[in-house]
Amino acid sequence: MTDLSNIRNFAIIAHIDHGKSTLADRLIQFCGGLQAREMTEQVLDSMDIERERGITIKAQTVRLTYPADDGKTYQLNLVDTPGHVDFAYEVSRSLAACEGSILVVDASQGVEAQTLANVYQAINSNHEIVPVLNKVDLPAAEPERVRQQIEDVIGIDASDAVLTSAKTGIGIKDVLEAIVKRLPPPVGDAGAPLQALLVDSWYDIYLGVVILVRIKHGSIRKGTQIQFMSTGTVYQVDRVGVFTPKRLEVAALNPGELGFLTASIKAVADTSVGDTVTEEGRPASEPLPGFKPSVPVVWCGLFPTDAAQFEILRESLAKLRLNDASFHFQMESSAALGFGFRCGFLGLLHMEIIQERLEREFDLDLITTAPSVVYRIYGTDDTLKELHNPADMPDVTRIRMIEEPWVKATILVPDEYLGPVLKLCTDRRGDQKDLTYVGNRAMVVYELPLNEIVFDFYDRLKSISRGYASFDYEVADYRESDLVKVNILVNAEPVDALAFMAHRTQVEARARQICARLKELIPRHLFKIPIQAAIGAKVIARETISALRKDVTAKCYGGDISRKRKLLDKQKEGKKRMRQFGSVDIPQSAFINALKMADE
């Protein structure tokens, strides 16, 4: 059993692409976690999508052994956390498993929005923080300026920040020495009842559900009867072990240690991140603080392009749910798109990743409806209903009020792009809360309706700031709002997949935009097609797709005009009849393209 004073548990926090996973690679390499032939780029990012996009989606852990300059050998437990806002809850649980954090900041780019969000979470978790300036070998690196920025923006002392280049290996030993000297050891009592934090869980086809735990008090070994405190379910432990980063079985996990266990658990849904694991015979008196079930923020419909793939989609979603318990789905049907599923996600990136994994791993061709947020509808009879799909909105006469979710957004942007960014936020019904300057960069804090940012806010922000703005948000609360549901009618038939909710002040502009876009996206038919946007029975926007015309007079060579007239009149009659019975073929691409808002 390792002495508690020789254990260090730490997380690496950084903005996307500041070199977090590369630094983890170098630490593993330095401590001899892997042989040179086993080493790959981004060892801890195991999914293809993680490597391609350069982001971390699932928290990973690795145990390293480091012989320090003071002659002692330390056990270092590194938790590689996701950096994106969609996975903020996973980040908070990973941080709760550690006593300290390494704050990695790119020495050429400086502090970004996600760096701020995650470092504040670390400060709230009472972490000791070691600032590390990465990429100091780049010609554009300005370590002194970035040091000052860390002190000004975050408010932590960066005078002794470690200078490194994770890519070339400069300063890696300094980072390890700083971890050992400046981060506190864990505290725990081996004799107390078992109390362990469930940091993460995933499905393994051979072992069933694998659980990542951080032991606070007590110990776990093979044969222990464990109990999950939020559900009360009991299992017997089959094996315990650690990642080095290879899987290595150990006799027991003791206080202060991070490791994994398996217990023939069949579904990840039974193991909620943040839950407390205790012993059935001698349970802990209370669970560890901070547990909350995951709540989807963004919902959208997923439909197979080929109706025959519906069962395959159902099985694929069930398999993905095995690995990602924060993703929810329920069956729904649409008149326009057939049978599919209404799916709930933690945010837009989460939605994109699930969709991409479905298409890649299960070879599915999908139509995705526009993302929508969860509205709260209070009826005239004081009932509360959560609305996930605009198509399910009750009659307006039965609604007393509608509430929508608002978020607190932090945007860091260079001076010269501040004007367009403020205009964008104001156009999206934003409420400015704060504006401060750090050198030549502005930090703006806005409160915005989530509905206004789920479409293309991030794309617009990146384009107006030439990619220099960084953006981070957290869901704040629900507020009453004057929202209306807009139905889109194609050839007088409502298309439920295109229905959307919007604020009354912006509804006409949005409706005109969608009608104009559908006019471009729907191919012409042999009859006229009206495209209308309506609130209830009132049409607020309209476009008409003109008919294709077949040249029926092509076979007339000369002759009397009455012959041609007769053929044209016959065509006219046929077109009237077609318009009456004609069904409009809307291509799949039209659905998602129509709902991407364009702020011309």
Stockholm file with secondary structure:
# STOCKHOLM 1.0

chainA/1-600         MTDLSNIRNFAIIAHIDHGKSTLADRLIQFCGGLQAREMTEQVLDSMDIERERGITIKAQTVRLTYPADDGKTYQLNLVDTPGHVDFAYEVSRSLAACEGSILVVDASQGVEAQTLANVYQAINSNHEIVPVLNKVDLPAAEPERVRQQIEDVIGIDASDAVLTSAKTGIGIKDVLEAIVKRLPPPVGDAGAPLQALLVDSWYDIYLGVVILVRIKHGSIRKGTQIQFMSTGTVYQVDRVGVFTPKRLEVAALNPGELGFLTASIKAVADTSVGDTVTEEGRPASEPLPGFKPSVPVVWCGLFPTDAAQFEILRESLAKLRLNDASFHFQMESSAALGFGFRCGFLGLLHMEIIQERLEREFDLDLITTAPSVVYRIYGTDDTLKELHNPADMPDVTRIRMIEEPWVKATILVPDEYLGPVLKLCTDRRGDQKDLTYVGNRAMVVYELPLNEIVFDFYDRLKSISRGYASFDYEVADYRESDLVKVNILVNAEPVDALAFMAHRTQVEARARQICARLKELIPRHLFKIPIQAAIGAKVIARETISALRKDVTAKCYGGDISRKRKLLDKQKEGKKRMRQFGSVDIPQSAFINALKMADE
#=GR chainA/1-600 SS CCCGGGEEEEEEECCTTSSHHHHHHHHHHHTTSSCGGGCCTTTTCCSHHHHHHTCCCSCEEEEEEEECTTSCEEEEEEEECCCSGGGHHHHHHHHHTCSEEEEEEETTTCCCHHHHHHHHHHHHTTCEEEEEEECTTSTTCCHHHHHHHHHHHTCCCCTTCEECBTTTTBTHHHHHHHHHHHSCCCCCCTTSCCEEEEEEEEEETTTEEEEEEEEEESCEETTCEEEETTTCCEEECCEEEEESSSEEECSEECTTCEEEEECCCCCGGGSCTTCEEEESSSCCSSCCTTCCCCCCCEEEEEEESSGGGHHHHHHHHHHHHHHCTTCEEEEEEETTTEEEEEEEESSHHHHHHHHHHHHHHSCCCEEECCCEECEEEEETTSCEEEESCGGGCCCGGGEEEEEEEEEEEEEEEEGGGHHHHHHHHHHTTCEEEEEEEETTEEEEEEEEEHHHHSSSHHHHHHHHTTTCCEEEEEEEEEEECCEEEEEEEETTEECGGGCEEEETTTHHHHHHHHHHHHHHHSCCCSSCEEEEEEETTEEEEEEEECCCCCCGGGGCCSSCHHHHHHHHHHHHHHHHHHHHHCCCCCCHHHHHHHTSCCCC
#=GC SS_cons         CCCGGGEEEEEEECCTTSSHHHHHHHHHHHTTSSCGGGCCTTTTCCSHHHHHHTCCCSCEEEEEEEECTTSCEEEEEEEECCCSGGGHHHHHHHHHTCSEEEEEEETTTCCCHHHHHHHHHHHHTTCEEEEEEECTTSTTCCHHHHHHHHHHHTCCCCTTCEECBTTTTBTHHHHHHHHHHHSCCCCCCTTSCCEEEEEEEEEETTTEEEEEEEEEESCEETTCEEEETTTCCEEECCEEEEESSSEEECSEECTTCEEEEECCCCCGGGSCTTCEEEESSSCCSSCCTTCCCCCCCEEEEEEESSGGGHHHHHHHHHHHHHHCTTCEEEEEEETTTEEEEEEEESSHHHHHHHHHHHHHHSCCCEEECCCEECEEEEETTSCEEEESCGGGCCCGGGEEEEEEEEEEEEEEEEGGGHHHHHHHHHHTTCEEEEEEEETTEEEEEEEEEHHHHSSSHHHHHHHHTTTCCEEEEEEEEEEECCEEEEEEEETTEECGGGCEEEETTTHHHHHHHHHHHHHHHSCCCSSCEEEEEEETTEEEEEEEECCCCCCGGGGCCSSCHHHHHHHHHHHHHHHHHHHHHCCCCCCHHHHHHHTSCCCC
//
